[in-house]
């Protein structure tokens, strides 16, 4: 479960639309939350719950896990609201909390075996040429899969990546955080984010090509 200290690290997080600091009406709501006002908590759940659940779904790809992550995130929010500095929008901070909670669940989850990343990256000769030519993309429309099936295939491929690369892809390409935001969430440099993302996308392409090759007649 995300801890209060995890949540506090996100107090200045610029995700969820890079919103400005809280306005006067939100400061009033925060004051009520810090007093333990049940009605204020109900307002937060009503206003933020749907968006937070959508975030958890995108990261976890599973309805049951997403709902569990949402519950854990709300518990973390309520436990640490008294120490929330209020120098960012409440929605921004809560977005960070649910992202951290979902990542923790991903790290605990081992539903699929991970692939060795080096086996999925392109190999080059000493003169810089591909040792294996990239697979050509099919232009035959009858081989196109339905959109929902495509999403499932992509998600399954992402889940096979090693955790450090899977997280970067999920945060950058699924959750659409900026490089700087991913750097802050994962506690790594922006350059490390770029390197991991590049390698993860290469590996992901290999996994997807293998999947589509298996489906060819």
Helices and strands as residue ranges (DSSP letters): H 4-9, H 15-18, H 24-34, H 38-60, H 63-80, G 81-83, H 90-108, G 117-119, G 141-143, H 147-159, H 163-169, I 170-174, H 179-186, H 190-215
